[in-house]
Amino acid sequence: MAFEIRVSDDGAYIILKVTGTTGRTGLSQVVEAHALGAKLGIRRYLVDLTEATNPDSPLESYEFAYRDFATTPGIDLNARVAALVSPGDHSHDFLVTVFRNSGSGITLFDDPEAARQYLLADHPTARPGESGG
């Protein structure tokens, strides 16, 4: 798994771009992204999984959401998160479902513009029609 963490062009959200496989193995990258968000006062995240698949079993996904993620210091459990996947990729569906059930503010998208609009909704610096990215 490879990853890149950066701030969106408009400074409204953190982008975590993952390639390869992800799932439980991505916890340290999430912590790193949230550390950058905390440093910059940003609580919105675009997790770009368009070049990544999730090989985890349902049990591993459940444990990741409820055990690993929920108890790891430094993760903002109240952050707004858009998970962007490739159209037709359903390997992340169950993981996103258990994250939502555990109280995470994550929403799944396969349209980049819809994901950006979700992240910018109610953002104090966003202007109508502006998406950053």
C-alpha positions in Angstrom: 0.0 0.0 0.0 1.2 3.4 -0.9 -0.3 6.7 0.3 -0.1 10.5 0.0 -1.4 13.0 2.5 -1.9 16.6 1.5 -4.2 19.6 2.0 -6.8 20.4 -0.7 -6.0 23.4 -2.9 -8.6 25.6 -1.0 -7.4 24.4 2.4 -10.8 23.1 3.4 -10.0 19.4 3.8 -7.2 16.8 4.1 -6.7 14.4 1.2 -5.5 10.9 2.0 -4.8 9.1 -1.4 -4.3 5.4 -1.1 -3.1 3.0 -3.8 -2.9 -0.8 -3.6 -4.8 -2.5 -0.8 -6.1 -0.9 2.3 -8.3 -1.8 5.3 -6.8 -2.5 8.8 -3.3 -1.9 7.4 -4.2 1.8 6.7 -4.6 2.8 10.4 -1.2 4.5 10.7 -2.0 6.6 7.6 -5.3 7.7 9.0 -3.5 8.7 12.2 -1.0 10.7 10.2 -3.8 12.4 8.2 -5.7 13.3 11.4 -2.5 14.6 13.0 -2.1 17.0 10.1 -5.7 18.0 10.4 -5.4 18.7 14.1 -2.3 20.8 13.4 -4.0 22.9 10.8 -7.5 22.9 12.5 -9.1 20.9 9.7 -11.8 18.3 10.5 -12.8 17.2 7.0 -11.1 14.4 5.1 -11.3 13.0 1.6 -10.0 9.4 1.6 -9.3 8.7 -2.1 -9.6 5.0 -2.6 -10.1 5.0 -6.3 -6.8 3.1 -6.8 -7.2 0.9 -3.7 -9.2 -2.2 -2.8 -10.1 -3.5 0.6 -9.2 -7.2 1.0 -10.4 -7.5 4.7 -13.0 -10.0 5.8 -16.2 -8.7 7.4 -14.8 -9.7 10.8 -11.5 -7.7 10.2 -13.6 -4.7 9.0 -15.7 -4.9 12.1 -12.7 -5.1 14.4 -11.0 -2.2 12.5 -14.0 0.1 13.0 -14.9 -0.9 16.6 -11.5 -1.9 18.1 -8.7 -0.3 16.2 -10.1 2.9 14.9 -12.4 3.8 17.8 -9.7 3.4 20.4 -6.6 4.8 18.7 -5.5 8.2 20.1 -5.3 11.1 17.7 -8.2 10.1 15.5 -11.0 12.7 15.3 -14.1 10.5 15.7 -16.3 13.5 14.9 -14.6 14.4 11.6 -16.5 14.6 8.3 -15.1 12.0 6.0 -15.8 11.3 2.3 -14.5 8.0 1.1 -14.1 8.1 -2.7 -14.1 4.8 -4.5 -14.1 3.8 -8.2 -17.5 3.2 -9.7 -18.3 -0.5 -9.4 -15.8 -1.1 -6.5 -17.8 -2.5 -3.6 -14.8 -3.8 -1.6 -15.1 -0.9 0.8 -18.9 -1.1 1.3 -19.0 -3.2 4.4 -16.2 -1.3 6.0 -17.9 2.0 5.5 -21.1 0.5 6.9 -19.5 -0.7 10.1 -17.7 2.7 10.5 -21.0 4.5 10.2 -22.6 2.1 12.7 -19.8 2.8 15.1 -20.6 6.5 15.0 -18.0 7.6 12.4 -19.0 10.5 10.1 -18.0 8.7 6.9 -19.9 8.7 3.7 -19.1 6.6 0.6 -19.0 8.3 -2.9 -18.0 7.2 -6.4 -18.3 10.7 -7.8 -15.4 13.0 -6.9 -17.5 16.2 -7.2 -20.2 14.8 -4.9 -17.6 13.9 -2.4 -16.1 17.4 -2.5 -19.5 19.1 -2.2 -20.2 16.9 0.9 -17.0 18.0 2.5 -17.6 21.7 1.7 -21.2 21.7 2.8 -21.5 24.2 5.7 -17.7 25.0 5.5 -17.1 28.6 6.7 -14.7 29.4 3.8 -16.4 27.7 1.0 -18.0 29.8 -1.7 -20.9 28.6 -3.9 -19.6 26.5 -6.8 -16.1 26.2 -5.3 -14.8 22.7 -4.8 -11.1 22.8 -4.3 -9.2 19.6 -4.8 
